[in-house]
Amino acid sequence: MPVKKTIHAALAVAAFYAGIQLGPVARAEPDDWRAEASPEDARRLARIDQAWSEGLRQARQGGHRPDLANLGLLVDRKAALRESRPEPGAYYCRTVKLGSPGGRGPAFAAYEWFRCEVEEGPGGELLLEKITGSQRPWGRLYEDGARRLVYVGGQAGYGHDPAHDQIGAFERLGEDHYRLVLPWSKQASVLDLIELRR
């Protein structure tokens, strides 16, 4: 974790001046999501527009137009605003799933609200974590332009279980209102939308 790496670095500096040699210092966290994400996951993110189109198409054809209308800005693919960095703290969050690969599963599913948290690390990096519910993914939010952050995470953090790794775009929809867009989910959906509110 970043805190441990910061402590280790500080100890290494102190040991240097004391003439003590320590083992190799852990490398710093990357500041670019491309240094963390696998090539496969980077390709999934690059196809996010296609996931939007396919997920919405399947949901509409499956008779869920009223459900989509009730979700408002959450399912408006062009609703992202500038200044997407969220304030650290507690949020309510829920997941909406659109479409299924090959059309073999439900075209729409909306789940109840749970709790999520945005935490700021010692270097200013942001961590997003779902803290209630049966599935509790967590990961880092990376700066990536004016209208989105890129999320790289998973059920056990990123890279520990590739079958559950996640990548997506974190966007602001309004005051204290955000969404995490996960294209081509590995959990049997075309597009996952995680809505966050204060």
Secondary structure, 3 states (H helix, E strand, C coil): CHHHHHHHHHHHHHHHHHCCCCCCCCCCCCCCHHHCCCHHHHHHHHCHHHHHHHHHHHHHHCCCHHHHHHHHHHHCCCCCECCCCCCCEEEEEEEEEECCHHHCCCCEEECCCEEEEEEECCCCCEEEEECCCCCCCEEEEEECCCCCEEEEEECCCCCCCHHHEEEEEEEEEECCEEEEEEECCCCCCCEEEEEEEC
